[in-house]
Amino acid sequence: MIQIGVIGSGAMGAGIAQVAATAGHKVIVCDNSQSALDKAKTNLETTLNKLLEKQKLTEQSAIEITSRTIYTNDLNQFKDCGLVIEAIVEILDVKQKLFSELETIVSGSCILASNTSSLSIASIASACKNSERVIGIHFFNPAPLMPLVEIIPAITTDENITKESKKIIDSWGKVTVLTKDTPGFIVNRVARSYYGESIRIYEEGMADFATIDWAMKTFGGFKMGPFELMDFIGNDINYKVTESVWTQFFYEPRFKPSLTQKRLFEAKLFGRKSGRGYYNYTEGTIIPEPNKDEELGKYIFNRVISMLINEAVDSYYLKLASIEDLDLAMTKGVNYPKGLLKWADEIGLQNVYNTLDVMYELYNEERYRPSILLKIMMKDNKKFYE
């Protein structure tokens, strides 16, 4: 069984290390911060103890996972690794510098992977002399619990590296989807509308946060409303991903960030972790009651879901991923109640198109333009799942 290297011992890096060690690999976790390494080690012990208490893990398994996980400040410890996954800060030149250095340490057969959520894999790979072995392997937080992993080959990635990477991650019990190296990949691209259109509805004064959240949960069956979810993810992370996807898509209107989101980011109102975001999480604070107007709720749901479906349809049109992988990504990556292309068939492509067409005519904005594929399929009376 190959040795796994993980760079970065924050929540994501530590989570990936736990998954790999649980799958039976020897794992080396590297971080230039000793305090971060110490914290990761303590957190792993705490997590394993909780699993023991819940009888989801045996004492012997816990001992083995702990013994298989090694913590270091020295990148040279990666020399015998077969796969190294980077999970550090989302700054391109920092990642490029790291990959360039890694290449001089690991063997020629070692796969070099980035856990980036929105940066170009091709750009990261360009720092390496052997860019063919660089790939994106994107986990979702928390890595031990979230089943989805996006596998993202760059245009330079060797096909065998893609197959081997998928095989390794599949063996860890994860659900893998294959996607093109485009900004945001599948989940962080398609999900932009869940947040962006909901914020637009709020900014227009149609409904408050609680009402929009209520509408998406009541009429869409979403486990969390968009504002609850943004506060859970962290408004610092969500805003920066939105900004990154928007700029990388040459300022495509569909991904345009909002001033509401930007102001929360600037004020450091990040959500649950800061105690306040779209909602106030201070103890004793009463969560506002939604306006449970059924007509308004259905309007909100219809508008947001139509935007989400349109993005999923366009992603398929541009060959980002297969129909199955696009739907799997959204159900397993962000817990959507249904795959968006399956949902499109149920709602009816004509109904989705009509909603978008009305919005496009009303606002005269390109963000509401229906996908070409939506028009073609509607005209030919086709479905995604026949």
C-alpha positions, -999 to +999 in steps of 0.1 A: +000+000+000+015+034-010+026+060+014+005+092+014+018+127+020-005+156+031+008+192+031-012+215+055-025+204+089-055+226+090-091+212+091-089+201+055-054+186+055-060+169+088-093+155+076-077+141+044-049+125+065-075+108+087-093+094+057-061+080+042-049+066+075-082+050+082-080+033+048-047+017+059-020+040+045+010+053+063+004+091+062+029+119+066+014+153+075+037+183+069+032+218+081+057+246+087+038+255+119+045+233+149+015+246+167-007+236+138+008+201+138+002+198+175-034+209+172-040+184+143-025+156+164-047+165+194-078+169+172-072+134+157-070+118+191-102+136+202-120+125+170-109+089+174-120+089+211-155+101+201-157+074+175-147+049+201-174+061+225-200+058+197-187+023+190-180+033+154-143+023+158-125-004+177-096+004+201-072-015+179-082+005+148-078+038+167-043+027+178-034+017+142-047+050+127-027+070+152+005+050+147+002+053+109+000+091+111+033+109+113+037+147+117+067+167+104+080+201+094+103+185+068+092+181+032+120+157+026+100+131+046+079+128+014+106+111-006+090+076-005+054+088-010+033+075-039+007+103-036+011+138-021-020+160-016-015+197-010-041+215+012-026+249+019-036+285+014-055+293-018-028+315-033-015+304-067+021+314-065+025+298-031+012+266-044+034+268-075+065+273-054+055+243-033+050+220-062+082+230-078+100+221-046+081+189-042+092+177-076+128+177-065+121+155-034+096+128-045+102+099-069+093+103-106+062+080-102+047+100-073+014+117-080+012+153-070-023+165-062-039+198-052-070+200-030-077+235-044-114+244-045-112+269-074-077+275-087-065+262-121-048+228-119-031+237-152-016+268-136-004+248-106+010+221-128+029+246-149+054+250-121+066+214-125+089+200-152+068+169-152+033+185-153+018+152-165+017+138-129-001+168-114-039+165-108-067+181-087-082+159-060-108+181-043-123+169-010-152+187+008-151+198+044-152+179+067-133+153+046-139+123+069-177+128+066-184+143+032-185+115+006-177+135-026-143+140-041-138+158-074-110+144-096-097+172-119-071+164-146-054+194-161-049+195-199-014+183-193-023+154-169-015+119-181-046+097-185-030+070-164-025+094-135-062+103-137-072+066-136-048+058-107-059+088-087-095+079-090-087+043-081-069+053-049-097+077-038-124+051-046-106+026-024-110+051+005-147+047+002-153+080-014-177+089-042-156+103-071-167+124-100-145+134-130-146+170-141-128+194-164-103+219-151-126+250-151-131+276-124-150+261-094-150+226-110-186+212-106-199+220-071-184+255-066-194+265-101-230+252-102-238+261-065-230+298-071-266+305-081-279+291-048-262+319-030-261+346-057-297+346-067-309+343-031-288+374-022-303+392-052-338+385-040-329+399-006-313+430-021-344+437-041-364+438-008-386+409-018-378+388+013-355+386+043-329+359+050-352+338+071-380+338+045-357+329+017-342+300+038-377+289+047-388+289+010-358+268-002-363+242+026-401+241+024-406+240-014-372+226-024-364+202+004-330+216+009-315+207+043-302+242+048-313+275+033-287+296+014-280+320+042-278+293+068-254+275+046-232+305+038-229+311+076-221+275+081-194+274+054-180+308+064-187+340+045-149+346+042-146+313+023-178+316+003-171+352-008-135+344-019-147+314-039-174+335-056-149+362-064-124+337-077-149+319-100-162+353-113-128+366-122-115+334-137-146+333-159-137+367-173-164+384-152-193+363-164-225+380-150-239+347-137-211+345-111-210+382-101-204+387-063-228+409-044-221+440-023-240+424+006-216+395+006-186+418+002-197+440+032-200+409+055-166+398+044-151+432+051-168+434+085-154+400+093-190+387+099-181+352+087-210+334+102-211+307+129-174+307+135-173+345+142-206+346+161-224+366+134-231+366+097-264+368+080-277+357+114-266+365+149-254+334+168-249+351+202-265+331+230-300+342+237-305+359+203-339+351+188-337+339+152-362+359+131-394+342+120-400+339+082-429+353+063-446+320+054-465+334+024-469+304+001-470+324-031-439+343-022-421+311-011-429+293-044-417+323-064-384+323-045-379+286-049-388+287-086-364+315-093-334+300-075-339+265-088-342+277-123-309+295-121-293+264-105-307+241-133-296+265-160-260+264-147-260+226-145-274+223-180-248+247-193-221+228-175-232+196-194-234+215-227-198+226-222-188+189-214-177+197-179-188+163-167-213+135-175-250+138-166-245+113-138-214+130-123-230+164-124-260+152-105-239+130-081-217+160-074-245+181-061-262+154-041-230+141-025-210+174-024-236+199-010-264+176+000-289+188-026-321+167-023-320+158-060-296+160-089-303+192-108-306+176-143-330+150-128-349+179-112-350+197-146-368+167-161-393+167-132-400+204-133-400+204-171-375+222-193-402+244-207-411+257-172-374+263-164-369+282-197-401+303-192-389+314-157-355+324-171-370+341-201-393+363-180-363+373-158-342+380-188-369+402-204-375+420-170-339+427-160-322+428-194-292+411-178-270+384-192-271+365-159-306+353-168-299+341-203-310+305-208-284+279-218-283+270-255-287+234-246-319+242-226-333+258-257-323+229-280-337+202-257-369+221-250-375+225-288-368+188-294-389+178-263-360+158-248-351+149-213-318+142-196-330+108-182-352+091-208 
